[in-house]
Amino acid sequence: MKINVEYVAQMKKVAGINSETVTLPDGAPVQALVTKLADDHDQPFRDVLLDANASLRKSTLVFIGDDQIEWEVLRELADGDRVTILAPLAGG
């Protein structure tokens, strides 16, 4: 299945792209997508996305369509889903 991934804020900066299409096995959960993205991109991207335990950073938000997901809850993706990943800019 093909998943459309959009990056916002800090994620867009470290990804170096606005969006991409990722192919996953049918029924893969959003956690598999995030892991694949971390594996496919460089270390700065991985560092913004995941913590030292390979879990989604608490400051990073993931949406399927308009619904924010909870990292601890497995949620299967469907072909054509739009996943948005947002890591707010820090500092001040």
Buried (B, 14 or more C-beta within 10 A) or exposed (E): BEBEBBBBBBBBBBBEEEBBEBEBEEEBBBBBBBBBBBEEBEEEBBEBBBEEEEBBBEEBBBBBEEEEBEBEEEBEBEEEBEBBBBBEEEEE
